[in-house]
Amino acid sequence: MQISELSRNLTNEFIETTNEQIPWGAVKGIRNWIAHEYMDLDMNVIWETATTDVPKLKKLCKESLAIEE
């Protein structure tokens, strides 16, 4: 949920240039799903997000920060 909240602060330019690598709409949307549909959460989706998607996002962020330094 925190990643979703923080992604709202990204610039449009960053979102547009990384949209092929990261599905920002899904990143922003998962917060509402977790917060409001918690009784219907699919633990397989949560696990896949935590073990596959979050590391991919972390890698992209590290690469982006390295470019700006």
VMD Tcl script that draws the C-alpha trace (Angstrom):
set ca {
  {0.00 0.00 0.00}
  {2.87 2.36 0.81}
  {4.44 1.94 -2.63}
  {1.10 2.78 -4.21}
  {0.74 5.91 -2.10}
  {4.28 7.06 -2.85}
  {3.91 6.42 -6.58}
  {1.40 9.25 -6.72}
  {4.32 11.66 -6.19}
  {6.22 10.55 -9.30}
  {6.47 12.95 -12.18}
  {4.46 12.34 -15.32}
  {7.75 12.25 -17.24}
  {9.11 9.42 -15.09}
  {5.88 7.45 -15.34}
  {5.79 7.84 -19.12}
  {9.41 6.78 -19.59}
  {9.07 3.72 -17.35}
  {5.51 2.68 -18.17}
  {6.65 -0.27 -20.31}
  {8.67 -1.68 -17.41}
  {6.25 -0.93 -14.56}
  {2.43 -0.98 -14.86}
  {1.86 2.21 -12.88}
  {-1.93 1.95 -13.13}
  {-1.77 -1.42 -11.38}
  {0.71 -0.09 -8.80}
  {-1.69 2.70 -7.93}
  {-4.76 0.47 -8.08}
  {-3.50 -2.28 -5.78}
  {-3.79 0.03 -2.79}
  {-7.56 0.29 -3.18}
  {-7.84 -3.45 -3.70}
  {-5.91 -4.19 -0.49}
  {-7.61 -1.46 1.55}
  {-11.19 -2.10 0.46}
  {-11.38 -5.70 -0.73}
  {-9.32 -7.28 2.02}
  {-11.86 -10.07 2.50}
  {-11.40 -11.16 -1.12}
  {-7.63 -10.88 -1.42}
  {-5.91 -13.58 -3.41}
  {-2.79 -14.56 -1.50}
  {-1.21 -15.86 -4.72}
  {-1.46 -12.37 -6.21}
  {-0.02 -10.83 -3.04}
  {2.86 -13.34 -3.07}
  {3.57 -12.78 -6.78}
  {3.57 -9.03 -6.25}
  {5.92 -9.24 -3.27}
  {8.37 -11.71 -4.78}
  {8.38 -10.68 -8.44}
  {6.97 -7.21 -8.98}
  {8.45 -5.40 -5.98}
  {12.02 -6.58 -6.75}
  {11.53 -5.46 -10.37}
  {10.39 -2.04 -9.14}
  {13.34 -1.86 -6.74}
  {15.77 -2.58 -9.58}
  {14.20 0.11 -11.75}
  {14.42 2.64 -8.92}
  {18.08 1.84 -8.27}
  {18.88 2.17 -11.96}
  {17.02 5.48 -12.18}
  {18.82 6.87 -9.16}
  {22.20 5.81 -10.58}
  {21.47 7.70 -13.80}
  {20.62 10.91 -11.91}
  {23.76 10.86 -9.73}
}
mol new
graphics top color blue
foreach p $ca { graphics top sphere $p radius 0.5 }
foreach p [lrange $ca 0 end-1] q [lrange $ca 1 end] { graphics top cylinder $p $q radius 0.2 }
display resetview
